[in-house]
């Protein structure tokens, strides 16, 4: 079978690094939610996460000013809410109310956890050296939470143009990594 040329503008859909997440921020008592899929693990200990947030996005200014957020990891059960948050600006809308999501206090940062997400990572910005050129934040996870009742989380993975893949079957192979 011969391969065919693939549009460069769609390459990101082949390389999406992980699940779609919901980033919460808060400033002056006003929480916000942003749906994001452009993130990557950078280090194990301490856990560092790199993420791209457009400087045209309302959350960019909030994260830049407060230097803290929560990365909330949803499952497919709330997919419509996840996409709804991604298609709405928090500049004029309370996304928690609009999409029926529950904010819960974090223990180490001012941004709230989203109760409906199976995992929550409280983060602080530790490096902004690539912010002006790439809108790239480096976050340190300072506290992590997981719902022990969720045994096989089916996360969403963005493929572009409103298409998503849902994580499913797991396989285990011999590995030297822990």
C-alpha positions as CSV (number, residue, x, y, z in Angstrom):
1,X,0.0,0.0,0.0
2,X,1.4,3.4,-1.0
3,X,1.4,6.2,1.5
4,X,0.0,9.5,0.5
5,X,0.9,13.1,1.4
6,X,-0.7,14.4,4.6
7,X,-1.5,18.1,5.1
8,X,1.0,19.8,7.5
9,X,-1.8,21.8,9.1
10,X,-3.2,18.5,10.4
11,X,0.0,16.9,11.8
12,X,-0.9,17.9,15.4
13,X,-3.8,15.4,15.2
14,X,-1.3,12.6,14.8
15,X,0.9,13.7,17.7
16,X,-1.5,14.7,20.4
17,X,0.5,13.8,23.5
18,X,-2.2,12.9,26.0
19,X,-5.8,13.3,27.1
20,X,-7.8,16.4,26.7
21,X,-7.7,18.2,30.1
22,X,-9.6,21.1,31.7
23,X,-7.3,23.8,33.1
24,X,-8.9,25.8,35.9
25,X,-7.6,29.2,37.0
26,X,-9.0,31.8,39.4
27,X,-8.5,35.5,39.9
28,X,-10.2,37.8,42.4
29,X,-12.6,35.0,43.3
30,X,-13.7,34.3,39.7
31,X,-12.8,30.8,38.6
32,X,-12.4,29.8,34.9
33,X,-12.2,26.6,32.9
34,X,-10.2,26.1,29.7
35,X,-10.2,22.9,27.7
36,X,-6.7,22.0,26.5
37,X,-4.9,19.3,24.6
38,X,-1.5,20.8,23.9
39,X,0.5,19.6,26.9
40,X,3.4,17.3,27.6
41,X,5.2,15.6,30.5
42,X,8.7,17.1,30.9
43,X,10.1,15.5,34.1
44,X,9.2,12.8,36.6
45,X,10.3,14.2,40.0
46,X,9.3,16.8,40.5
47,X,6.6,16.3,37.9
48,X,6.8,19.0,35.3
49,X,4.2,19.6,32.6
50,X,4.6,21.9,29.7
51,X,1.6,23.4,28.0
52,X,0.7,25.8,25.2
53,X,-2.1,28.3,25.9
54,X,-2.7,30.9,23.2
55,X,-2.1,34.5,24.3
56,X,-5.5,35.2,22.7
57,X,-7.1,33.0,25.2
58,X,-8.7,34.4,28.4
59,X,-6.9,31.8,30.5
60,X,-3.5,32.9,29.2
61,X,-3.8,36.2,31.1
62,X,-5.2,34.5,34.2
63,X,-2.4,31.9,34.4
64,X,0.3,34.5,33.6
65,X,-1.0,36.8,36.4
66,X,-1.6,34.2,39.1
67,X,1.1,31.6,38.2
68,X,-1.1,28.7,39.4
69,X,-3.8,26.4,38.0
70,X,-5.3,22.9,38.2
71,X,-5.1,20.4,35.4
72,X,-8.3,18.4,35.7
73,X,-8.5,15.1,33.7
74,X,-12.0,14.3,32.6
75,X,-13.4,11.1,31.2
76,X,-15.7,10.6,28.2
77,X,-18.7,10.6,30.5
78,X,-18.6,14.4,30.6
79,X,-17.3,14.9,27.0
80,X,-20.1,17.3,26.0
81,X,-19.2,19.6,28.9
82,X,-15.5,19.4,28.1
83,X,-16.1,20.4,24.5
84,X,-18.6,23.1,25.6
85,X,-16.0,24.7,27.8
86,X,-13.6,24.6,25.0
87,X,-16.0,26.4,22.7
88,X,-16.9,29.1,25.2
89,X,-14.9,32.1,26.5
90,X,-14.7,32.5,30.2
91,X,-14.3,36.3,29.8
92,X,-18.1,36.8,30.2
93,X,-19.4,33.4,31.2
94,X,-19.1,31.4,34.4
95,X,-18.4,28.0,32.9
96,X,-18.9,26.1,36.1
97,X,-22.5,27.3,36.2
98,X,-23.1,27.1,32.4
99,X,-22.0,23.5,32.2
100,X,-23.1,22.2,35.6
101,X,-19.6,21.5,36.9
102,X,-18.6,21.5,40.6
103,X,-15.7,23.6,41.8
104,X,-13.9,22.2,44.9
105,X,-11.1,24.0,46.8
106,X,-7.6,22.9,46.1
107,X,-5.1,22.4,48.9
108,X,-2.1,24.2,47.6
109,X,-3.3,26.7,44.8
110,X,-6.1,29.2,44.5
111,X,-7.7,27.6,41.4
112,X,-10.5,25.1,42.0
113,X,-10.6,21.4,41.3
114,X,-13.4,20.1,39.1
115,X,-15.2,17.5,41.1
116,X,-16.5,15.6,38.0
117,X,-13.0,14.9,36.7
118,X,-11.3,11.7,37.8
119,X,-7.9,13.3,38.5
120,X,-6.8,16.8,39.4
121,X,-3.2,18.1,39.4
122,X,-2.6,21.3,41.4
123,X,0.2,23.2,39.6
124,X,2.4,26.3,39.9
125,X,4.2,28.0,37.0
126,X,7.9,27.5,37.3
127,X,9.3,28.6,34.0
128,X,8.0,31.3,31.6
129,X,11.1,31.6,29.4
130,X,9.3,30.4,26.3
131,X,6.1,32.3,27.0
132,X,6.7,35.3,24.7
133,X,7.8,33.2,21.7
134,X,5.7,30.1,22.1
135,X,3.0,30.8,24.7
136,X,4.6,27.8,26.5
137,X,4.2,27.5,30.3
138,X,6.2,25.0,32.4
139,X,4.1,23.9,35.4
140,X,5.2,21.9,38.5
141,X,2.6,19.6,39.9
142,X,2.5,20.3,43.6
143,X,-0.4,18.1,44.6
144,X,-2.2,15.3,42.8
145,X,-5.6,13.8,43.4
146,X,-7.3,10.8,41.9
147,X,-10.8,9.2,42.4
148,X,-10.1,5.6,43.5
149,X,-13.6,4.5,42.4
150,X,-12.6,5.1,38.7
151,X,-10.8,1.9,37.8
152,X,-10.4,2.3,34.0
153,X,-10.7,5.9,33.0
154,X,-11.7,6.4,29.4
155,X,-10.0,9.7,28.6
156,X,-10.6,11.8,25.4
157,X,-7.8,12.5,22.9
158,X,-8.2,15.3,20.4
159,X,-7.6,14.4,16.7
160,X,-8.6,17.8,15.3
161,X,-11.7,19.3,13.7
162,X,-14.1,18.1,16.4
163,X,-12.8,14.5,16.2
164,X,-11.8,12.6,19.4
165,X,-10.5,9.2,20.2
166,X,-11.4,7.5,23.5
167,X,-8.8,5.6,25.3
168,X,-9.8,2.0,25.7
169,X,-8.1,-1.4,25.9
170,X,-4.9,-1.6,27.9
171,X,-2.0,-3.9,27.1
172,X,0.9,-4.7,29.3
173,X,4.4,-5.4,27.9
174,X,7.7,-6.1,29.6
175,X,9.4,-2.8,30.5
176,X,12.3,-1.6,32.6
177,X,10.4,1.6,33.5
178,X,8.4,1.7,36.6
